Amino acid sequence: MTPEDLDRIEAVKQLKYRYWRACDGKDPKGFRNCFIRSGARIDYGPLGTFDDAEPMAEIFEQVALHRVDGEYVIFDMHHGLHPDITLTSDTTATGRWTLKFRQVSLLDRTETVMTGEYDDEYIVEDGEWKMSASTLTERWSIQRPLGDDARVRVGTFTTPDD
């Protein structure tokens, strides 16, 4: 493997990390910018299957930025593990990732823990790596109520609408 190949693999990893940071940071623009301009194939199971990133970005924005009495009510944590990136050319690649996901919903006072596998395709568009396809296959999940004694402390989010 050449140093250029290692740089390409690292660039793909950085793209996926930016994607998860955008998810957890309530950043719809950052989320959308991780995908190609048009035609991305996305299959996120219960969240839906799309032939472009725009509808998924709209769902993300509705969920991530949902507020009640001016306060956010959905909090996500995405951790990606075990990257397996394969370069298929100088400008294309595939990748597999294990996801550890946790969500706290103050709407229904639940916590969800889930693990799954991402299968992605990447392409260079305008000199930057972008996702052209992403499929998430859930392996298992647990949803449980937050007890009456659970206290949720919320930090700071900087979002486009702030």
ZIWO-V765149 format. One record per residue. N is the residue number from 1. RES is the residue in one letter. PSI is psi in degrees with one decimal (NA if undefined). Layout:
n res psi
N RES PSI
N RES PSI
//
This chain:
n res psi
1 M 135.1
2 T 162.3
3 P -34.3
4 E -39.3
5 D -43.7
6 L -38.1
7 D -41.0
8 R -44.9
9 I -43.6
10 E -38.2
11 A -38.5
12 V -43.7
13 K -44.3
14 Q -36.4
15 L -49.3
16 K -37.8
17 Y -40.8
18 R -39.2
19 Y -50.0
20 W -36.5
21 R -40.2
22 A -41.5
23 C -50.5
24 D -26.3
25 G 6.6
26 K 48.1
27 D 86.4
28 P -39.0
29 K -45.3
30 G -40.3
31 F -52.5
32 R -36.7
33 N -8.4
34 C -11.0
35 F 159.1
36 I 158.7
37 R -44.3
38 S 150.0
39 G 10.1
40 A 134.8
41 R 121.3
42 I 130.1
43 D 101.3
44 Y 38.5
45 G -121.2
46 P -23.5
47 L -19.6
48 G 167.4
49 T 132.6
50 F 154.3
51 D 15.9
52 D 152.9
53 A -20.8
54 E -47.3
55 P -37.5
56 M -38.1
57 A -36.4
58 E -41.3
59 I -44.9
60 F -47.4
61 E -42.9
62 Q -41.6
63 V -53.3
64 A -38.0
65 L 7.9
66 H 131.1
67 R 148.8
68 V 127.4
69 D 38.0
70 G 0.6
71 E 140.3
72 Y 148.1
73 V -4.6
74 I 128.7
75 F 125.2
76 D 154.1
77 M 114.4
78 H 126.4
79 H 122.5
80 G 132.7
81 L 163.4
82 H 51.5
83 P 135.6
84 D 92.2
85 I 129.6
86 T 120.4
87 L 128.7
88 T -12.4
89 S -173.4
90 D -20.3
91 T 10.6
92 T 153.5
93 A 163.8
94 T 158.3
95 G 148.3
96 R 140.4
97 W 146.2
98 T 132.9
99 L 132.0
100 K 119.3
101 F 140.4
102 R 138.1
103 Q 136.3
104 V 126.0
105 S 118.1
106 L -8.6
107 L -48.9
108 D 11.1
109 R 56.6
110 T 160.3
111 E 132.5
112 T 133.4
113 V 132.7
114 M 151.3
115 T 148.7
116 G -177.4
117 E 128.4
118 Y 137.3
119 D 115.7
120 D 158.4
121 E 141.6
122 Y 150.6
123 I 149.8
124 V 124.5
125 E 122.9
126 D 38.8
127 G 3.3
128 E 144.2
129 W 135.1
130 K 156.9
131 M 131.0
132 S -16.1
133 A 143.7
134 S 125.3
135 T 129.3
136 L 121.5
137 T 114.8
138 E 134.7
139 R -46.1
140 W 160.3
141 S 157.7
142 I 132.3
143 Q 130.3
144 R 152.9
145 P 147.8
146 L 128.2
147 G 163.1
148 D -24.9
149 D -2.1
150 A 130.9
151 R 128.8
152 V 120.7
153 R 128.2
154 V 131.6
155 G -152.1
156 T 137.3
157 F 136.2
158 T 110.7
159 T 162.2
160 P -27.3
161 D 2.0
162 D NA
//
